[in-house]
Amino acid sequence: MDHSTFLIALGRINEIKWGITPQEWLDSHWFVEINGIVLAEPSSSFFVFLLAFVILFVSFQFLKNTKHQKSRLWFGLSMLAWS
């Protein structure tokens, strides 16, 4: 990695808000509160969990139907570890 890549990666570091309180953060983001539990940005959370369950399902399908192929076994295990 050269120095220009490093500087580009840190180009917006001065935009980080230091000392922001949790309430200030919630005021600037979409959230839902259910029975005292705050779920920040619920649509994003939904898609993240949906993707995780899809990966788990596909992983178990590969592990269940390896058809004596090591590649299917390793692919299923890698997806299981990733999720």
C-alpha positions as CSV (number, residue, x, y, z in Angstrom):
1,M,0.0,0.0,0.0
2,D,1.5,3.3,-1.0
3,H,1.1,6.6,0.9
4,S,-1.6,8.0,-1.5
5,T,-3.9,5.1,-0.7
6,F,-3.4,5.6,3.0
7,L,-4.2,9.3,2.7
8,I,-7.3,8.7,0.7
9,A,-8.5,6.2,3.3
10,L,-8.2,8.8,6.0
11,G,-9.5,11.7,3.9
12,R,-12.8,12.1,5.9
13,I,-11.4,11.4,9.3
14,N,-11.8,15.0,10.3
15,E,-15.6,14.6,9.8
16,I,-15.9,12.2,12.8
17,K,-17.9,13.8,15.6
18,W,-16.1,13.3,18.9
19,G,-18.0,13.5,22.1
20,I,-21.4,12.8,20.7
21,T,-23.9,11.4,23.1
22,P,-26.1,8.4,22.4
23,Q,-29.2,10.6,22.3
24,E,-27.5,13.0,19.8
25,W,-26.7,10.0,17.6
26,L,-30.2,8.7,17.8
27,D,-31.6,12.2,17.0
28,S,-29.6,12.1,13.7
29,H,-30.6,8.5,12.7
30,W,-33.8,6.6,12.2
31,F,-34.6,4.2,15.0
32,V,-37.5,2.2,16.5
33,E,-38.0,1.6,20.2
34,I,-39.9,-1.5,21.3
35,N,-40.4,-2.3,25.0
36,G,-37.4,-0.2,25.9
37,I,-35.1,-1.8,23.3
38,V,-33.8,0.6,20.7
39,L,-33.3,-0.8,17.2
40,A,-31.2,1.6,15.1
41,E,-31.8,1.7,11.4
42,P,-34.2,-1.3,11.4
43,S,-34.3,-1.7,7.6
44,S,-30.6,-2.2,7.4
45,S,-30.7,-4.7,10.3
46,F,-33.4,-6.6,8.5
47,F,-31.4,-7.0,5.3
48,V,-28.2,-8.0,7.2
49,F,-30.1,-10.7,9.1
50,L,-31.9,-11.9,6.0
51,L,-28.5,-12.3,4.2
52,A,-27.1,-14.2,7.2
53,F,-30.1,-16.6,7.2
54,V,-29.8,-17.1,3.4
55,I,-26.1,-17.9,3.8
56,L,-26.8,-20.3,6.6
57,F,-29.4,-22.1,4.5
58,V,-27.2,-22.4,1.5
59,S,-24.3,-23.5,3.7
60,F,-26.4,-26.3,5.2
61,Q,-27.6,-27.4,1.7
62,F,-24.0,-27.7,0.6
63,L,-23.1,-29.7,3.8
64,K,-26.1,-31.9,3.4
65,N,-25.6,-32.7,-0.3
66,T,-21.8,-33.0,-0.7
67,K,-22.2,-35.8,-3.2
68,H,-18.7,-37.0,-2.1
69,Q,-17.1,-33.8,-3.4
70,K,-14.6,-32.1,-1.0
71,S,-15.2,-28.8,-2.7
72,R,-18.8,-28.8,-1.6
73,L,-17.9,-29.7,1.9
74,W,-15.2,-26.9,2.1
75,F,-17.5,-24.4,0.5
76,G,-20.3,-25.2,3.0
77,L,-17.9,-25.0,5.9
78,S,-16.5,-21.7,4.7
79,M,-20.0,-20.2,4.3
80,L,-21.0,-21.5,7.7
81,A,-17.8,-19.9,9.2
82,W,-18.5,-16.6,7.4
83,S,-22.0,-16.2,8.6
